[in-house]
Amino acid sequence: MPLTELFTVWDHFPIHHFRKNNKPIIAIGHKPPKQLLTQKLHHPNYLKKALYYHELLEKGYVQSQTALAQHVGISRTKTRLILQLLKLDEKIKDFILKIDDSDPRLDFLSVYRLQPLLQVESKERQRRKFWQMIEEQYPGQSACYMIWEKN
C-alpha cells in the first residue's frame, strides 16, 4: 500500500540537533536543560572542578570541551588540563579530594604543578613523585602522608 500522506517525524516526536566533537547530531527527545551551577565552577580544588566538568560533559549539559570552556570563561587549553587531572593515580586523587576547601595546600596543588605527574607512566612512581613534591613544600609532614597512603 503506497503512502499518500507525507509523514514527518518532527510533528510527532521532539527532535533537536547539536554538535558533539565537531560532528552534527540529530537526537530524538527533549533537549537537556542548560542550567549550569556556576557557583561550583569557581571551586578552589581543581580535582573537584575536573569532576564537575566531566559530569557536565557526560550528562550532555555542554557538548564539547570547547563549549565548556566558553561557558566557564576560561581557555580551552586550561579546560583540557583540568580534565586531564582525572588521569592521576587513585590514591593521589583521594588525597586531594579529602583536603578541606579552606586548606592553603590547595593553592600549592595547582593544575600546572600536577601536570608533570601525568607524564610519569608508573602509578607507583607517580605517587612517589607526588609525595616528594609535598615533602619539598611542607617539610616534615611526609610521615603523615605515608601513613595516610597505607590506609
N, C-alpha and C positions, 0 to 999 in steps of 0.2 A: 504494500500500500504506500503510495508516494506521499510525501509531506506537502500539504497545501498551504500551511502557515509557517512563517518564519518563527522559530523558537529561539529566543535569546536567553542565555543563562543568566545574565546580569539582571534581568527582570524578575527572576525568581530567587536568586541567591546573592548575598552581599559579596562583591568581588572588589578587591583593591590591588594596587600594584606598588612595588617598592624596589629598591636596588640593594643587593647584598653582595659584597665583594665585587662591586662594579658590574654585576650581572642583573638584568631586569628580571623580576619575578612577579608572576601574577598569582595571587592567593585567593582562595575562597574562604569566607568567614569574615568576622568583624576585624577591623584594623585595631591592633593593640593600642591602648591609650598612651599618650605621651606625657604621663605625669611623672616626671623625674624629681626625685627628692634632692634638691640642691644642698641642703644642709649636710648631707652625708658626703658630698663631693669635696668638701673642704676639711676632711679628716686629717689629723696630723700623722697618723700611722699609714705609711704608704702601702703596706701589705693589705690593710683593711680597705684602702681605697682601690687597690687592684682587684680584690674580691668583689667589691661593689661594681666596678666597671665590667668585670667578667659577667656578673649577674645581669647587668643591663644588656649586654650583648647576647647572652644566652636566651633571655626572655623576649628578645626582639624589640625592646624599647628604642634601641638605636640599631641601625642596620649594619654599621661597619665601624672600624676604629676611627676612620676619618670623621664620620658623623658624630661619634662620641667626643672626639677632640673638639669639634666645632661647638657642640652643646656645652661642654665643660669649660671651654675657653682657654685651652692650653694647646700646645703644638701636637701634631700627630706623632712626632718622634717621642716626645715625653710620654704621651699616652701609651705608645708601644713599650717604652722602657718600664713603665709602671706595671703593665700587664705581664711583662717577662718575669717579674718578681715571683709569679706563681710557679715558676720552674725551680725555685730554690728547694733545698732539701727539707723534708717534712719537719725535722727537729728544729731547724732554723726558723721555719715559718711558725711553728708552735711557740717558740721563744718570743719572737717579735709580736705575735698576736696577743700574748699574755702581758705585754708591757702596758702599764696604765697610760692613758692618753695624756696625763699631765707630767709624765716622766721625761726629764730632759734628754734621756738616751735616744728618744725618737728623733731628736734633731740630728744626732750623730748618724743614725741609720737611714740616711737619705738614699734615694734611688741611685745616685751616682756612686756612692760608696759601696752599695751592694752589687752593682753591675759586674765588677770583676769576678765575683764569686760564681757567676753564671758561666764563665769561661772554663772553670775547673770541672773536668768530666767526672771524676770520682766524687761521690757524695760524702765519703769519709774525709777526703782531703778538703772538700768544700766546708765541712763542719770545722775541721782543724783551723783552716784559714779564717773562718768567721770568729772562732773563739780567740785566735791570736789577735785579730783586729780589735775585738772587745778588750782584751788584756792590755793592748797598747794604749787604748784610750782611757780605760779605767783600771789602772794597775792595782794588783792585789785582790781583785774580785774574781779571778778565773776559777778559783777553787769552788766558789758558789755555783758558777756556771757548769763546771764539770760534774758536780753532784746533781745539778738540775738535769743535765743531759742523760745521766744514767737512770733517772727515774722514769 
